[in-house]
Amino acid sequence: MTAPVSPHLILVTGAAGYVGSHCLVELLTSGYDVVALDNCINAVEGHLPDTLPESLQRVQSITGRSLLAYYKADLNNATELEDIFSKHRFSAVVHFASLKAVGESCKIPLEYYRNNVGGTMTLLDTMRAHSVRRLIFSSSATVYGTPEFLPITEEHHTGRNCTNPYGRTKYFIEEILKDLCASETGWSITSLRYFNPVGAHPSGIIGEDCKVPNNLMPYITQVAVGRQPFLKVLGKDFKTKDGTGVRDYIHIMDLAAGHVITLDKILQEGWTGWNVYNLGAGTGYSVLEMISTFEEATGVPIPYKICDRRCGDVDELWADISKASSALNWKPTRSLADMCAHSWNWQSKNPMGYRSAAEGDGSANGVRQSPVKVPDAAVASGVKALNGKSKSFDREVNNNDEDVTVF
Ligand SMILES: NC(=O)c1ccc[n+]([C@@H]2O[C@H](COP(=O)([O-])OP(=O)(O)OC[C@H]3O[C@@H](n4cnc5c(N)ncnc54)[C@H](O)[C@@H]3O)[C@@H](O)[C@H]2O)c1
């Protein structure tokens, strides 16, 4: 059964990334029309000229629906944004675009503040100029910093304990969004604070594409596929059930569903002002539990070595999700075994991530090799018009170490 098409057109920034691409699947299958924007600083571009980034081609193949348009554009470029907003009438914006590597943010903080905070300011200015006042913002549990109580509720203070520039960009943006909602009526802005998104679409066609695995689950799957020799478990002297760090992991499709439910709400009359919700599983899993669940779910052994813990890693951290559950009527439905099985399905079908297909080695099982063309209108106005204009800067690695994970 095909979903009825919504009258609402949604702009998704950072659409080609891990969270963005999975949310696009949910948005398209829920009937929303979508315009996607990404500068591809952390996404694999289509391997032929004027084609969609690899992840977006696959989103279209999973859903059987086309994006209304795709723009390779940089949020910091006001001219590019103005051009896009003058071509489309958006009902709301879902804003994923961000740099997210904690370690990198300590080395190049100005680039992080400029990209994340500056890009959001440019987006907000353009939204206001075009009377688009509904926004979902990708925030993070990093805004809480070191937790002072567990489980962490939305009332836990933010900012004070942030340990890195990346986390502070999320905190500063939230403060800006609150000030905006307090100063002008008509805005409806919801900040979703993610705990650790893991897993992949069950098809294994899209997933998290890490060159360097800095989070636990991608590290496990890269060990499983042979890209890493063993897993380093960073510390076994935490005050937890088995001595390894405990964190909250949420299946990426549950996270994606949370965005669609939030979008349905903010498009309703009367849902205004600033709102914030934790999106997590609402429970914590230790590193050793993750390893054993992965082994049981997939049958693949994960060799590991216990190493020294990292300075600053806390014992335990998990979310209170009762606010999202009562206000949004949202609850995660996938188990830890699902997270492991789906991560492995993606990684085993795509050992080198999207690069397998983009570099033409043909190892992207089950995924069509011919690219889906961008709709003509988008090619004319988007890819061709905007290609090459985006500002960028040199980055050491394609990093994916957003979060508060220990492993
Ligand atoms: N993945 C996580 O563990 C996690 C946890 C908490 C919060 N978040 C937040 O969720 C959002 C999405 O994260 P993700 O894991 O999908 O990251 P990702 O890097 O896979 O996706 C982000 C996308 O934004 C694009 N982008 C970055 N700066 C841009 C700019 N100036 N203009 C246009 N596009 C730009 C990148 O090319 C990339 O495709 C981010 O805001 C991130 O901070 C992620």
The ligand as an SDF file (V2000), in Angstrom:
LIG
                    3D

 44 48  0  0  0  0  0  0  0  0999 V2000
   25.4600    9.9390   14.5100 N   0  0  0  0  0  0  0  0  0  0  0  0
   25.4860   10.2350   15.7850 C   0  0  0  0  0  0  0  0  0  0  0  0
   26.0240    9.4660   16.6030 O   0  0  0  0  0  0  0  0  0  0  0  0
   24.8210   11.4940   16.2860 C   0  0  0  0  0  0  0  0  0  0  0  0
   24.5160   11.6170   17.6520 C   0  0  0  0  0  0  0  0  0  0  0  0
   23.9270   12.8020   18.1170 C   0  0  0  0  0  0  0  0  0  0  0  0
   23.6540   13.8410   17.2280 C   0  0  0  0  0  0  0  0  0  0  0  0
   23.9820   13.6980   15.9180 N   0  0  0  0  0  0  0  0  0  0  0  0
   23.6900   14.8120   15.0090 C   0  0  0  0  0  0  0  0  0  0  0  0
   22.8550   14.3350   13.9720 O   0  0  0  0  0  0  0  0  0  0  0  0
   23.1090   15.0350   12.7610 C   0  0  0  0  0  0  0  0  0  0  0  0
   23.3860   14.0380   11.6590 C   0  0  0  0  0  0  0  0  0  0  0  0
   24.4980   13.2340   12.0540 O   0  0  0  0  0  0  0  0  0  0  0  0
   25.0440   12.0800   11.1260 P   0  0  0  0  0  0  0  0  0  0  0  0
   25.5410   11.0100   12.0040 O   0  0  0  0  0  0  0  0  0  0  0  0
   24.0540   11.7760   10.0680 O   0  0  0  0  0  0  0  0  0  0  0  0
   26.3020   12.8290   10.5000 O   0  0  0  0  0  0  0  0  0  0  0  0
   26.8400   12.7340    8.9980 P   0  0  0  0  0  0  0  0  0  0  0  0
   28.1700   13.3760    8.9800 O   0  0  0  0  0  0  0  0  0  0  0  0
   26.7090   11.3590    8.4840 O   0  0  0  0  0  0  0  0  0  0  0  0
   25.7730   13.6610    8.2360 O   0  0  0  0  0  0  0  0  0  0  0  0
   25.8420   15.0750    8.2710 C   0  0  0  0  0  0  0  0  0  0  0  0
   25.7310   15.5620    6.8440 C   0  0  0  0  0  0  0  0  0  0  0  0
   25.7710   17.0040    6.8630 O   0  0  0  0  0  0  0  0  0  0  0  0
   26.5620   17.4230    5.7540 C   0  0  0  0  0  0  0  0  0  0  0  0
   27.0550   18.7680    6.0930 N   0  0  0  0  0  0  0  0  0  0  0  0
   27.9150   19.1190    7.0830 C   0  0  0  0  0  0  0  0  0  0  0  0
   28.0900   20.4530    7.0760 N   0  0  0  0  0  0  0  0  0  0  0  0
   27.3270   20.9640    6.0820 C   0  0  0  0  0  0  0  0  0  0  0  0
   27.1030   22.2740    5.5700 C   0  0  0  0  0  0  0  0  0  0  0  0
   27.7090   23.3610    6.0720 N   0  0  0  0  0  0  0  0  0  0  0  0
   26.2380   22.4370    4.5260 N   0  0  0  0  0  0  0  0  0  0  0  0
   25.6030   21.3510    3.9910 C   0  0  0  0  0  0  0  0  0  0  0  0
   25.7990   20.0880    4.4260 N   0  0  0  0  0  0  0  0  0  0  0  0
   26.6560   19.8910    5.4510 C   0  0  0  0  0  0  0  0  0  0  0  0
   27.6420   16.3690    5.6070 C   0  0  0  0  0  0  0  0  0  0  0  0
   28.1800   16.2990    4.3120 O   0  0  0  0  0  0  0  0  0  0  0  0
   26.8960   15.0830    5.9770 C   0  0  0  0  0  0  0  0  0  0  0  0
   26.3780   14.4220    4.8340 O   0  0  0  0  0  0  0  0  0  0  0  0
   24.2840   15.9680   13.0650 C   0  0  0  0  0  0  0  0  0  0  0  0
   23.7600   17.2340   13.3600 O   0  0  0  0  0  0  0  0  0  0  0  0
   24.9180   15.3430   14.2880 C   0  0  0  0  0  0  0  0  0  0  0  0
   25.5850   16.3120   15.0610 O   0  0  0  0  0  0  0  0  0  0  0  0
   24.5450   12.5530   15.4220 C   0  0  0  0  0  0  0  0  0  0  0  0
  1  2  1  0
  2  3  2  0
  2  4  1  0
  4  5  1  0
  4 44  2  0
  5  6  2  0
  6  7  1  0
  7  8  2  0
  8  9  1  0
  8 44  1  0
  9 10  1  0
  9 42  1  0
 10 11  1  0
 11 12  1  0
 11 40  1  0
 12 13  1  0
 13 14  1  0
 14 15  2  0
 14 16  1  0
 14 17  1  0
 17 18  1  0
 18 19  2  0
 18 20  1  0
 18 21  1  0
 21 22  1  0
 22 23  1  0
 23 24  1  0
 23 38  1  0
 24 25  1  0
 25 26  1  0
 25 36  1  0
 26 27  1  0
 26 35  1  0
 27 28  2  0
 28 29  1  0
 29 30  1  0
 29 35  2  0
 30 31  1  0
 30 32  2  0
 32 33  1  0
 33 34  2  0
 34 35  1  0
 36 37  1  0
 36 38  1  0
 38 39  1  0
 40 41  1  0
 40 42  1  0
 42 43  1  0
M  CHG  2   8   1  16  -1
M  END
$$$$
